[in-house]
Amino acid sequence: MSGLLATLTLAAGLGDYAVPILIGLGVVVVVISLLVMRGKRQPKEPVFSDPFERLEHALGKTRGGILDGLRRAIGSQELSEQVIDSLDEILIQADIGPTTTQTLLDGLKESFRKGTLSNHADVLAFLRAQLIERLGGEVPKLAKADSGPTVILVCGVNGAGKTTSIAKLTRHLAEEGHRVLLCASDTFRAAAVEQLRTWAERLSVEIVLGQQNQDPAAVAHDAHEKAVAKNFDYLIIDTAGRLHTDKNLMGELEKIARVGKKHIAESPHEVLLVLDATTGQNGVRQAAAFSESIPVTGLFLAKIDGTARGGIVVVIREELGIPVKFVGLGEQPTDIAPFDATRFIDGLLGRLPTTAS
Amino acid sequence: MFDQLSNSLQSAFRNFSGKGKLSETNISEGLREVRRALLEADVSISVAKGFIERVEASAIGEKVLEGVDPSQQIIKIVHDELVNLMGPIDTRFKESEGGGPTVVMMVGLQGCGKTTTAGKLAKWLVEKKKRKPLLVAADLQRPAAIEQLKVLGEQIGVPVYSEKPGTQKKGLTGLFKRASHATLVCQNGIKHAEATGRDVVILDTAGRLQIDDDLMAELADIKDRLKPENVFLICDAMTGQDAVNSAKGFNDQLDVSGIILTKLDGDTRGGAALSIKAVTGKAIKFIGTGEKLDRIEEFRPEGMADRILGMGDVVRLVEIAQENISQEDAERSADRLMSGRWNFDDFLKQLQMVKKMGPLKQIMGMIPGMSGLMGNVEFSGDELKPVEAIINSMNRKERRNPDLLSGRSGGSRKRRIAKGSGTDVRDVNALIKQFKAMKRMVSQFGSMGDLSALMTPGGIQKALPQLPGGKALMRQSRRGGPKPARPKKNKTKKDKKRRKRR
């Protein structure tokens, strides 16, 4: 018997681990079959398996552009379909993605053929207007409860900039004369609670602190209680960064969102997803996955002071209808602005990176 | 991890199939799909362009091999080019030559994962290299960054050097040029390492934008004064087109020695890996694949390219097995299995071994062909729980003698087990069926060919039909994911027949 094993393992070149690996494989097959069976029993809405498939569907005639780049690209040439095709590089560099870009270019070409676009200025003006309109639309203001505290839940992937963004939002609201209570529910990452506490001190606002590794929902629960008892205007809940693919942690987020309803029926009034402006096409998946757990009501686009242009928000708005509500520009708590499509697009257009080769 | 890119490329390659020969037309047609897949994966557009051009050139130059599927031929060319672009393997650390500690400096944008990676790297150095690292908290910008590193240090048992913010004396070092606070902390940290006998110093610097001149000057200053042997640029794998800008910015100003890619455990398509390597020319040293501090791996372009193309990563799988399963355990379970005495107790042990190897999804991704087969199956990380629960709900006799479950009292036993484990009798049946099939599979080794055949692309597809459930899996993967409406086809046919008879 051992001879057979030896032959097999030698042949496989996998050493003594051949059999466990094979068995592992068997286990994996078992598990998949169970998963498949379960899937059959509980029909579920398919998740956004391919954002681009949906995009093609959703984006009939989106247009967007980066004016400076466009000017450079089509500067001296006669406007033609080929020139329009050459714009894809610029749009893709803004993280607008190949599918959306293609849709944009197709739309442009169609207009060109119809004769509505006669020169370069037309192309530029058309794209700018389109982009502003698409992103602007009607951006609802930050939610406000009719009575009692308004609860804002802040979520996002690791390192997106949640805690800093909360500091900015807190200052913004305090500036408007509101009483803000913070809730440090990120009990997972080392010293995250400490980080928010420091901000609370600097901004002189009250905070409900979680203990390291405490159930974050319990912290949120306490914060709701306090917000109601002391009649705060806003309760802002910080949560631990989590990758949107982690089902357990997404479940935890649902729980955090749920516990407050006992004290404030409509809680959370606002769910802000913090998105790093450097995020590429994965941003759509993030927004989709978070929305599936808890209805995301708006984006907080952080770190737009870099060379990234945050074009993914165009895709997210188109795809999921989630509007950008705030943008964060730097590390200071004052570095925040309510989203303004025109200003954002103009800033985006005038800030082409020179470092890109 | 690179599921999406793999899927897109695989669908792109399908275009090559059935077209007979490699012609200029079908190459460029297929490569348009490859280009699109790369861009959707956030590969920088200039890098993607160059990549496509190289592949096109080598594909057109290539003689069409008689009897070889053109898609296979292109896969090989694309694969080789991917390896080319991301390689060669270089996980070396430059060691200090003067006898002092080796200094590693971590730099990157805000939120890219520097501090966590610093902790992972320290743990890796302790466990894999038997080194004595010291972590230095040089992030004086972000509130509680020092605290975070201290907690991490405690978790992994590595000392952390820090100074209370605001207590650094501004020293007059150099030609009347004042060293920044961060520089001083780093300098003191290295002195502290020398005094306490630590042989590697990891400097955790504050996150910054590559266009922030003041803060970049601070990093350059630290680098000039302390001459670290290694400067590692930490990059978030979810980054889009901007990855080239930031990587280029950091590299131009600091001449980094290597790259560490983080957050590869999500569903990011990870195109950044391709572009950063291409634009900086610097080796990708490590990748971070999870929040836990042991989730760091040496970067291997072959493995990465294999994954991108959905070819699995067997080498890494064996490595992980070796790291987590002792030789003794492996041998013992192998013996049990080969002797035919294998029972549910052994199966449970196997499960626990597999669990030790990491999240199932990650392991699956390493098995060649699996990521393609998996399609849309979602992993929550709890997949093994019901299986464990079922086995744990069996009594000792049943576990030792699985035949009891198919014997006369089998039905009631299975109902009891299902009840006890909170599952369905169908789940229990499925598990028993799989268990028997695995037993049989082992005895069929000979007829199946050797294991290495299983571990090559396509091998899984050949082996799966021999497993019950495997066929269903393959059917579903062809359909592109679980679709709730169709699977009961067979049953309904039977039902119809029955009805007809009536």
Interface residues (C-beta under 8 A of the other chain):
Chain A: M1 S2 L4 L5 L8 T9 A11 A12 G13 L14 G15 D16 Y17 A18 V19 P20 I21 L22 I23 G24 L25 G26 V27 V28 V29 V30 V31 I32 S33 L34 L35 V36 M37 G39 K40 P43 K44 P46 V47 S49 D50 F52 E89 I92 Q93 A94 D95 G97 P98 T99 V157 N158 G159 A160 G161 T164 F188 R189 A190 A191 A192 E194 Q195 R197 T198 W199 R202 Q212 L243 H244 T245 D246 K247 N248 D276 A277 T278 T279 G280 Q281 N282 G283 R285 Q286 K303 D305 G306 T307 A308 R309 I312 E331 P353 T355 A356 S357
Chain B: Q4 R36 L39 E40 A41 D42 I45 S46 L109 Q110 G111 C112 G113 T116 Q141 R142 P143 A144 A145 E147 Q148 L149 K150 V151 L152 Q155 L209 Q210 I211 D236 M238 T239 G240 Q241 D242 A243 V244 N245 S246 K248 G249 D252 K263 D265 G266 D267 T268 R269 G271 A272 V279 E291 V314 L317 V318 A321 Q322 I325 Q327 A330 E331 S333 A334 D335 L337 M338 S339 F347 Q350 L351 M353 V354 M357 L360 I363 M364 I367 M370 M374 N376 V377 E378 F379 S380 G381 D382 E383 L384 P386 V387 R426 D427 A430 L431 Q434 F435 A437 M438 M441 V442 F445 G446 D450 L451 S452 L454 M455 I460 L464 L467 G469 G470 A472 L473 Q476 G481 P482 P484 A485 P487 K488
